[in-house]
Amino acid sequence: MKCYICAKQGVEKDAVAICIVCGMGLCMGHAIKEELLVRDIIDWGFGEERIEYPHTLPRFICAECRAAREQRMKGVQPR
């Protein structure tokens, strides 16, 4: 598999990751690695306990999907 973004620019680079959102093949230069926190909420019946585990889950995302997700997180209104 080749990097989709590089291919659009006329460059041929092997993909090393796949965007977890759109499935686009990404090279080292275009892959953005993020760490996803692993959390639990346990309801003991008399209150909740929130647990955050020390190990994270790695995930790769492309710049387009990251921008789309961030605009949603910032509350930007669609056009």
C-alpha distances in whole Angstrom, upper triangle without the diagonal:
4,7,9,12,12,11,14,16,15,13,10,9,6,6,8,10,10,13,15,17,15,12,10,7,9,10,13,15,14,14,17,19,22,24,25,29,30,34,36,39,42,45,48,50,52,49,46,44,41,39,36,34,33,30,27,24,21,18,16,16,15,18,19,19,21,24,24,25,27,29,30,31,33,35,34,35,33,34
4,6,9,8,7,11,12,11,10,7,6,4,5,8,10,10,13,16,17,15,12,9,6,7,8,11,12,12,12,16,18,21,24,26,29,31,34,37,40,43,46,49,52,53,50,46,45,41,39,36,35,34,30,28,24,21,19,16,16,14,17,17,18,20,22,23,24,26,28,29,30,32,34,33,34,32,33
4,6,5,6,9,10,11,9,7,6,6,5,8,9,9,11,14,15,13,11,8,5,4,5,9,9,8,9,13,15,19,22,23,27,29,32,35,38,42,45,48,50,51,48,45,43,39,38,34,33,32,29,26,23,19,17,13,13,11,13,14,15,17,19,20,21,23,25,26,27,29,31,29,31,29,30
4,6,5,6,9,10,9,9,9,9,8,11,11,10,11,14,14,11,10,6,6,6,8,12,12,9,11,14,17,20,23,24,28,30,33,36,39,42,45,48,50,52,48,45,43,40,38,35,34,34,31,27,24,21,18,14,13,10,12,12,14,16,17,18,20,22,23,24,26,27,29,27,29,26,27
4,5,5,7,9,9,10,9,11,10,13,12,12,12,15,15,13,12,9,8,7,8,11,10,8,10,13,16,19,23,24,28,30,33,36,39,42,45,48,51,52,48,45,43,40,38,35,35,34,31,27,25,21,18,15,13,9,10,10,13,15,15,17,19,20,21,23,25,26,27,26,27,25,25
4,5,5,6,5,6,7,9,9,12,13,14,14,18,18,16,15,11,10,8,8,11,9,8,11,15,18,21,24,27,30,33,36,39,42,45,48,51,53,55,51,48,46,42,41,37,37,35,32,29,27,23,20,17,15,12,13,14,16,18,18,20,22,23,24,27,28,29,31,29,30,28,29
4,5,5,5,6,8,10,10,14,15,15,16,19,19,16,15,11,10,10,10,14,13,12,14,18,21,24,27,29,33,35,38,41,44,47,50,53,55,56,53,49,48,44,43,40,39,38,35,32,29,25,22,19,17,14,15,16,18,20,21,22,24,25,26,28,30,31,32,31,32,29,29
4,6,7,9,11,13,13,17,17,16,16,20,19,16,16,12,12,12,13,16,14,13,15,18,21,24,28,29,33,35,38,41,44,47,50,53,55,56,53,50,48,45,43,40,40,39,36,33,30,27,23,20,18,14,15,14,17,19,19,20,23,24,24,26,28,29,30,28,29,27,26
4,6,9,11,14,14,18,18,18,18,22,22,19,19,15,14,13,13,15,13,12,16,19,22,25,29,30,34,37,40,43,45,49,52,55,57,58,55,51,50,46,45,41,41,40,37,34,31,28,25,21,19,16,15,16,19,20,20,22,24,25,26,28,30,30,32,29,31,28,28
4,7,10,13,14,18,19,19,20,24,24,21,20,16,15,14,14,16,15,15,18,21,24,27,31,33,37,39,42,45,48,51,54,57,59,61,57,54,52,49,47,44,43,42,39,36,33,29,27,23,21,18,18,19,22,23,23,25,27,28,29,31,33,34,35,33,34,32,31
4,6,10,12,15,17,18,19,23,23,21,19,16,14,12,11,13,12,13,16,19,22,25,29,31,35,37,40,43,46,50,53,56,58,59,56,52,51,47,45,42,41,39,36,33,31,27,25,21,20,17,18,19,21,23,23,25,27,28,29,31,33,34,35,34,35,33,33
4,7,9,13,15,16,18,22,23,20,18,15,12,11,10,13,12,13,15,19,21,25,28,30,34,36,39,42,46,49,52,55,57,58,55,52,50,46,44,41,39,38,35,32,29,26,23,20,20,17,19,20,22,23,24,26,28,29,30,32,34,35,37,35,37,34,35
4,6,9,12,14,16,19,21,19,16,13,10,9,6,9,10,11,12,16,18,22,25,27,31,33,36,39,43,46,49,52,54,56,52,49,47,43,41,38,36,35,31,29,26,22,20,17,17,15,17,19,20,21,23,25,26,27,29,31,32,33,35,34,36,34,35
4,6,9,11,14,17,19,18,15,12,8,8,6,9,11,11,12,15,17,20,23,25,29,31,34,37,40,43,46,49,52,53,50,47,45,41,39,36,34,32,29,26,24,20,18,15,16,15,17,19,20,21,23,25,26,27,29,31,31,33,35,34,36,34,35
4,6,8,10,14,16,14,11,9,5,5,4,7,10,9,9,13,14,17,20,22,25,27,31,34,37,40,43,46,48,50,47,43,41,38,35,32,31,29,26,23,20,17,15,12,13,12,15,16,17,18,20,22,22,24,26,27,28,30,32,31,33,32,33
4,7,10,13,16,15,12,11,7,6,5,6,10,10,8,11,12,15,17,19,23,24,28,31,34,37,40,43,46,47,44,41,38,35,33,29,27,26,23,20,17,14,12,10,12,12,15,17,17,18,21,22,22,24,26,27,27,30,32,32,34,32,34
4,7,9,12,12,9,8,6,5,7,8,11,9,7,9,9,12,15,16,20,21,25,28,31,34,37,40,43,44,41,37,35,32,30,27,25,24,21,18,15,11,9,7,9,10,13,15,14,15,18,19,19,21,23,24,24,27,29,29,31,29,31
4,6,9,8,5,5,5,6,9,11,13,10,8,10,11,13,15,16,20,21,24,27,30,33,36,39,41,43,40,36,35,31,30,27,25,25,22,18,15,12,9,7,7,8,12,13,12,13,16,17,17,19,21,22,22,25,27,27,28,27,29
4,5,6,5,5,7,7,11,12,13,10,8,9,10,11,14,14,18,20,23,25,28,31,34,37,39,41,38,34,33,29,28,25,24,24,21,18,14,12,8,5,4,6,9,10,8,10,13,13,13,15,18,18,19,21,23,23,25,23,25
4,6,6,8,10,11,14,15,16,13,11,11,10,11,12,12,16,17,20,22,25,28,31,34,36,38,35,31,30,26,25,22,22,22,19,16,12,10,7,6,6,8,12,12,9,10,14,13,12,15,18,17,18,21,22,23,24,23,25
4,6,8,11,12,16,17,18,14,12,12,13,13,15,14,17,19,21,23,25,29,31,34,36,38,35,31,30,27,26,24,24,24,22,18,15,14,10,9,7,8,11,10,7,9,12,10,10,13,15,14,16,19,20,20,21,19,22
4,6,9,11,15,17,17,14,13,13,15,15,18,17,21,22,25,27,29,32,35,38,40,41,38,35,34,31,30,28,27,28,25,21,18,16,13,11,8,8,11,9,7,11,13,11,12,15,17,16,18,21,21,21,22,20,22
4,6,9,13,15,16,13,12,13,14,16,18,18,21,23,25,28,30,33,36,39,41,43,40,36,35,32,31,28,28,28,25,21,18,16,12,10,9,9,12,12,10,13,16,15,15,18,20,20,21,24,25,25,26,23,25
4,6,10,13,14,10,10,12,14,16,19,19,23,25,28,30,33,36,39,42,44,46,43,39,38,34,33,30,30,29,26,23,19,17,13,10,9,7,11,10,10,13,15,15,16,18,20,20,22,24,25,25,26,24,25
4,7,10,12,9,9,12,13,16,19,20,24,26,29,31,34,37,40,43,46,47,44,41,39,36,34,31,30,29,26,23,19,16,13,10,10,9,12,13,13,15,17,18,18,21,23,23,25,27,28,28,29,27,28
4,7,8,6,5,9,11,14,17,19,23,25,28,31,34,37,40,43,46,47,44,40,39,35,33,30,29,28,25,21,19,15,12,9,9,7,10,12,12,13,16,17,18,19,22,23,24,26,28,27,29,27,28
4,5,5,6,10,12,15,18,21,24,26,30,33,36,39,43,46,48,49,46,42,40,37,35,31,30,28,25,22,20,16,14,11,11,10,12,14,15,16,18,20,21,22,24,26,26,28,30,29,31,30,31
4,6,5,8,10,14,16,19,23,25,29,32,35,38,42,44,47,48,45,41,39,35,33,29,28,26,23,21,19,15,14,11,12,11,13,16,16,16,18,21,21,21,24,26,26,27,30,29,32,31,32
4,6,8,11,14,18,21,24,27,30,34,37,40,43,46,49,49,46,42,40,36,34,31,30,28,25,22,21,17,15,12,12,10,11,14,16,15,17,19,20,20,23,25,25,26,28,28,30,29,30
4,6,10,13,16,19,22,25,28,32,35,38,41,44,46,47,44,40,38,35,33,30,29,27,25,21,19,16,13,10,9,7,7,10,12,12,13,16,17,17,19,21,22,23,25,25,27,26,27
4,6,10,13,15,19,22,25,28,31,35,38,41,43,44,41,37,35,31,30,26,25,24,21,18,16,12,10,6,6,6,8,11,11,11,13,15,16,16,19,21,21,22,25,24,27,26,28
4,6,10,13,16,19,22,26,28,32,35,38,40,41,38,34,32,28,27,23,22,21,19,15,14,10,8,5,5,6,7,11,10,9,12,14,13,14,17,18,18,19,22,22,25,24,26
4,7,10,13,16,19,23,26,29,32,35,38,39,35,31,29,26,24,20,19,18,15,12,10,7,6,5,7,9,11,14,12,11,14,16,14,15,18,19,18,20,23,24,27,26,29
4,6,10,13,16,19,22,26,29,32,34,35,32,28,26,22,20,17,16,15,13,9,8,6,5,6,8,11,12,14,12,10,13,15,13,13,17,17,16,18,21,22,25,25,28
4,6,9,13,16,19,23,26,29,31,32,29,25,23,19,17,13,12,11,9,6,6,5,6,9,11,14,15,18,15,13,17,18,15,15,19,19,17,19,22,24,27,27,30
4,6,9,13,16,19,22,25,28,29,25,22,20,16,14,11,11,11,9,5,5,6,7,10,12,15,17,18,16,14,17,17,14,15,18,18,15,19,21,23,26,26,29
4,6,10,13,16,19,22,25,26,22,19,16,13,11,7,7,8,8,5,7,9,11,14,15,19,20,22,19,17,20,20,17,17,20,19,17,20,22,24,27,28,32
4,7,11,13,17,19,22,23,20,17,14,11,8,6,6,8,7,6,7,11,12,16,18,22,23,24,21,20,23,23,19,20,23,21,19,22,24,27,29,30,34
4,7,10,13,16,19,20,16,13,11,7,6,4,6,9,10,9,11,14,16,19,21,24,26,27,23,22,24,24,20,21,24,22,19,22,24,27,29,31,34
4,6,10,12,15,16,14,10,8,6,5,7,8,12,13,13,14,18,19,23,24,27,29,30,26,25,27,27,23,24,26,24,22,25,26,29,31,32,36
4,6,10,12,13,10,6,6,5,6,9,11,15,16,16,18,21,22,26,26,30,31,32,28,27,29,28,24,25,27,25,22,25,26,29,31,33,36
4,6,9,11,8,5,5,6,8,11,13,17,18,19,20,24,25,29,30,33,35,35,32,30,33,32,28,29,31,28,26,29,29,33,35,36,40
4,6,7,6,4,6,9,11,15,17,21,22,23,24,27,28,32,33,36,37,37,34,33,35,33,30,31,33,30,27,30,30,34,35,37,41
4,6,6,6,7,11,13,17,18,22,24,25,26,30,31,35,36,39,41,41,37,36,38,37,33,34,36,33,31,34,34,37,39,41,44
4,6,8,10,14,16,20,22,25,27,28,29,33,34,37,38,41,43,43,39,38,40,38,35,35,37,34,32,34,34,38,39,41,45
4,7,10,13,16,20,22,26,28,29,30,34,35,39,39,43,43,44,40,39,40,39,35,36,37,34,32,34,34,38,39,41,45
4,7,10,13,17,19,23,25,26,27,31,32,35,36,39,40,40,37,35,37,36,32,32,34,31,29,31,31,35,36,38,42
4,6,10,13,16,19,22,22,24,27,28,32,32,36,36,37,33,32,34,33,29,29,31,28,26,28,29,32,34,36,40
4,6,10,13,16,18,19,21,25,26,30,31,34,35,36,32,31,33,32,28,28,31,28,25,28,29,32,34,36,40
4,7,10,13,15,16,18,21,23,26,27,31,31,32,29,27,29,29,25,25,27,25,22,25,26,30,32,34,37
4,6,10,12,13,15,19,21,24,26,29,30,32,28,26,29,29,25,25,28,26,23,26,27,31,33,35,38
4,7,9,10,12,15,18,21,23,26,27,29,26,24,26,26,23,23,26,24,21,24,26,29,32,33,37
4,6,7,10,14,17,20,22,26,27,29,26,24,27,27,24,24,28,26,23,26,28,31,34,35,39
4,7,10,13,16,19,22,25,27,29,26,24,27,28,25,25,28,27,24,27,29,32,35,36,40
4,7,10,13,16,19,23,25,27,24,22,26,26,23,24,27,26,24,27,29,32,34,35,38
4,6,10,13,16,19,21,23,20,18,22,23,19,20,24,23,21,24,26,28,31,32,35
4,7,10,13,17,19,21,18,17,20,21,18,19,23,22,20,23,26,27,30,30,33
4,7,10,14,16,18,16,15,18,19,17,18,22,21,20,23,25,27,29,29,32
4,7,10,13,15,12,12,15,16,14,16,19,19,18,21,23,24,27,26,29
4,7,10,12,10,10,14,15,13,15,18,18,18,21,23,23,26,25,27
4,7,8,7,6,10,11,10,12,15,15,16,18,20,20,22,22,24
4,6,6,6,9,10,11,12,14,16,17,18,20,20,22,20,22
4,6,5,6,9,10,10,12,14,15,16,18,17,20,18,20
4,5,5,6,9,10,11,13,14,15,17,15,17,16,17
4,5,5,6,9,10,11,12,14,16,15,17,15,17
4,5,5,6,9,10,10,12,14,14,16,16,18
4,5,5,6,9,10,10,12,11,14,13,15
4,6,5,7,9,10,11,10,12,11,13
4,6,5,6,9,10,10,13,12,15
4,5,5,6,9,9,12,13,16
4,5,5,6,5,8,9,12
4,5,5,6,8,9,13
4,5,8,11,12,16
4,6,9,12,15
4,6,9,12
4,6,9
4,6
4
